[in-house]
Amino acid sequence: MELRSPAFEHEDEIPSLFTCDGSNISPPLQIGDVPEGAASLALVMDDPDAPGGTFDHWVVWNIPAQTGEIASGTEPQGVGGRTDFGRMGYGGPCPPSGTHRYMFKLYALDTVLGLARGSRKDDLEAAMQGHVLAEALLEGKYRRSR
C-alpha cells in the first residue's frame, strides 16, 4: 500500500500552505495499492518530535477502502477523531522550535470500526489491533521561519 502527496516528497519539507503559517489546510493525499479484503482505511498524522511527546494532528477512520485520493483542504469521508488541538479535523504543523517530522500513517483494515466519533488516537490504535492488513507512511518535515 502507498501514501503519497503531490505537494511534497517523502521526508521533504511540507509547504507552508499546509501549516499554521499558511492556510492550515490539509495537503492533497494519494492512496494506492490498498489490499484486497480491506473494509476501511484509517489515517493518522502526528508529530513525534513535539516537546511534550507525540502530538496528534489528524485522526480519521472508516474511510472507504476504495478511496484513491483526499483533496487538499478536505476531510475524507469517514469518522473524525479528536486531535491534541482539542478538536476534530486537520491541524497543520506548527512546531514551537526546530524542525519537526510529521508522520502521515495510513492503515488498511479488514473491518469497519464501531468507534465513536471524537475518540482519540489511542482508542483508534486499540480498536485496530488484529485488523491491520497493511500500512503506509508519508513523512514530511517543517520548521517555522521567524
PAMARKE-368701 format. One record per residue: residue in one letter; x, y, z of N, C-alpha, C in turn. Coordinates in steps of 0.05 Angstrom, whole numbers, plus 32768, in hexadecimal, padded with zeros to 4 digits. Example, Ala and Ser with C-alpha at 12.3 -4.5 7.8 and 13.67 -1.06 7.14 Angstrom:
a81087F8E809C80F67FA6809C81087FBE809C/s81017FD3808E81117FEB808F81028001809D/
***
This chain:
m80117FE98000800080008000801280198000/e8009802E7FF4801980467FF48008805F7FF9/l801680728005800A808C800B801E80A18001/r801580B37FEF802680C87FE4801780E27FE4/s802680F87FE0801A81127FDC8027811F7FC4/p8017812B7FB28023813B7F9D802F81557FA7/a802B815C7FC0803481757FCB805181737FD6/f8059815B7FDE807481587FE9807C813A7FE7/e809681357FE580A0811A7FE480A4810F8000/h80A580F5800280AB80E8801C80C580F28028/e80C480FB804180DB8105805080E381218048/d80D4812F803780DA814A802F80C9815E803F/e80CE8178803A80C1818E804780A38190803F/i80928193805380768198804E807381B58047/p806681BC8031806281D9802A805281E7803F/s805982008044804D8210805A802F82138056/l80248211803E8007821280397FF881FF804C/f800481E880527FF781D380617FFD81D4807F/t800881EB8088801181EE80A48003820680B1/c8008820A80CA7FFD822180D98007823C80CF/d801D823B80BF8028825380B4801B825A8099/g800B8248808E7FFD824C80757FDF824A8079/s7FD2823C80687FB5823980697FAC8223807C/n7FBF821380867FB981FD809A7FA481EA808E/i7FA781E480757F9581D080687FA581B68064/s7F9781A080627FA48186805E7FB081858042/p7FC7817780407FD3817480257FC3815F8016/p7FC5815F7FFB7FB9814A7FEB7FC781307FF0/l7FB8811A7FF27FC481007FF67FBA80ED7FE1/q7FCB80DB7FD87FC480C67FC57FCA80AB7FD1/i7FB680997FCE7FB7807F7FDA7FB8806A7FC4/g7FCA80577FC77FCC80427FB27FD180277FBE/d7FCB80137FAE7FD17FF77FB57FC57FEE7FCF/v7FAC7FF67FD47F9D7FED7FEC7F987FCF7FE8/p7F9E7FBF7FFC7F9C7FA27FF97F7F7F987FF6/e7F7B7F837FE77F617F767FE57F597F6E8001/g7F407F6F80067F367F6880207F357F7F8034/a7F3F7F96802C7F3D7FAD803E7F207FB7803F/a7F167FBB80577EFA7FC5805A7EFA7FE3805F/s7F107FED806A7F12800A806F7F2F80128072/l7F33802D80737F4E803880777F4D804A8090/a7F63804D809C7F66806080B37F7F807280AC/l7F7D808B80B37F92809E80AE7F9980AD80C8/v7FB380AE80CE7FBD80BD80E57FD480CE80DC/m7FD580E780E57FEC80F880E17FF5810180FD/d800E80FC810380188105811D8035810F811B/d803E811C81318058812881338067811B814A/p807981088144808880FB815A809D810C8167/d80A28124815C80B78135816680AC814B8179/a8093814B817F8087816081908093815F81AC/p8097817681B880A4817781D28097816681E8/g807D816481E8806F815481FC8069813881F5/g8076812E81DF8070811381D58060811581BB/t805A80FF81AF804D80FF81958033810F8196/f8030812181838019813381818008812A8169/d7FEF8125816D7FDD811C81587FD081338149/h7FD48134812F7FCA814A811E7FB18143810E/w7FAC812881097F96812080F87F90810380FD/v7F7780FC81027F6F80E181087F5480DC80FA/v7F5380C980E77F3B80C280D97F3A80A480D4/w7F23809780D77F21807B80D17F06807680C2/n7F03805D80BA7EEC805480AA7EEA80648090/i7F02806A80857F048076806A7EFF805F8057/p7EED806280437EE8804C80307F0280428023/a7F04802780227F1D801A80197F2380217FFB/q7F0F80297FEC7F1480307FD07F1D804D7FCC/t7F21805C7FE17F2A80787FDF7F4680787FD2/g7F4880887FBD7F62808A7FAF7F7080A47FB4/e7F6180B87FBD7F6E80D17FC47F5D80E17FD7/i7F6B80F27FE67F5E81057FF87F6781217FEE/a7F5581317FE57F5C814B7FDA7F66815E7FEF/s7F7781707FE77F8281847FFA7F6B81948007/g7F6D819880217F5A81A8802F7F40819A8035/t7F3F818080317F26817180367F2B815B804B/e7F15815380587F16813C806A7F0C8124805A/p7F19810D805D7F0F80F6804E7EF580ED805A/q7EE580DF80497ECD80D380537ED580BF8068/g7EC880BF807F7ED080AD80957EC780BA80AF/v7ED380B080C57ECD80B980E07EE580C880EB/g7EE180E080F57EF680F080FF7EFC80EC811D/g7F1580EC81237F1E80E9813F7F2881048149/r7F2B810681647F34811E81717F53811F8170/t7F5D813681687F7A813A81677F8481468182/d7F9E814B81837FA98158819B7FA48176819B/f7F98818081867F8F819C81867F74819E8194/g7F688187819C7F4F818681AA7F3781888198/r7F3B8182817F7F248183816C7F28816D8157/m7F14816B81467F16815881307F1F81668117/g7F2A815881047F33816480EB7F51816880EB/y7F5B816F80D37F78817380CF7F82818C80DE/g7F99818980EA7FA7819F80F67FC4819E80EC/g7FCD81B280DE7FE681B180D17FFE81B380E3/p801681AE80D8802F81B180E6803281CD80F1/c803C81CF810A804081E98117805581E5812D/p806D81DC8126808081D5813B808A81EE814A/p808C81EC816580958203817580B2820B816F/s80C381F7816780DF81FD816180EA81E58152/g80FE81EB8141810C81D6813380FB81C9811D/t810781B5811080FA81A580FC80EC818D8108/h80D3818A810280C48172810B80BC816180F4/r80B9814780FA80B0813380E68092812F80EA/y8084812E80D48067812980D58061810F80C6/m805580FC80D4805080E180CA803380DE80C1/f802F80DB80A7801480D4809D801480B6809B/k800380A980AB8002808C80AC7FE7808280A2/l7FE78071808F7FCF806680847FCE80488089/y7FB7803F80937FB38023809A7F9C8017808A/a7F9F8000807E7F8A7FF180717F807FDD8086/l7F667FDD808B7F5A7FCC80A07F477FB88093/d7F447FA180A07F327F8C80967F167F8F80A1/t7F107FA680AD7EF67FAA80BA7EF07FC880B9/v7ED77FCE80BF7ECE7FEA80C47ECC7FEC80E2/l7ED8800080ED7EDA8002810B7EC1800F8116/g7EB98005812E7EA18010813C7EA980258150/l7EBF8033814B7EC98047815D7EB98061815B/a7EB4806D81717EA3808681727EB2809E8167/r7EA480AF81587EAF80C8814D7EBB80D78165/g7ED280E381607EE080F381757EF280E38186/s7EF580C981817F0780B981917F2480C2818A/r7F3680BB819B7F5280C381977F6380AE8189/k7F7B80B581827F8D80A381737F9280898183/d7F95808B819D7F9A807381AE7F83806081AB/d7F6A806A81AB7F52805981A87F52804C818C/l7F5A805B81787F5B8051815D7F70803A815B/e7F87803F81667F9C802B81657F9480118173/a7F868013818A7F7C7FFC81987F677FED8187/a7F557FFC817A7F407FF0816A7F4B7FE38151/m7F627FEC81477F6E7FE1812F7F7D7FC78134/q7F837FC1814D7F937FAA81547F877F918147/g7F987F8281387F8F7F6A812B7F807F6E8111/h7F7D7F8781087F6D7F8C80F07F7D7F9A80DA/v7F977F9F80DE7FA77FAD80CA7FB17F9A80B5/l7FA97F9F809C7FB27F8F80867FCC7F998079/a7FCE7FB4807A7FE67FC1806E7FE77FDE8079/e7FFF7FE9807780028005807F80168013806D/a8013802E806C8025803E805B802C8057806B/l804380628065804D807A80738056808F8060/l804E80A88064805880BF8056806280D2806C/e807C80D8806A808880EA807E808F81058071/g8087811A807F808E81358076809B8143808E/k80AB8158808780B98167809C80B08184809A/y80B1819280B180AB81AE80B080BA81BD80C7/r80C481D480BF80D281E680D380C6820280CD/r80BD820F80E280B2822A80DF80C9823E80DA/s80C4825080C880D8826580C380CE827E80D1/r80DE828780E480D6829E80F480EA82B580F1/
***
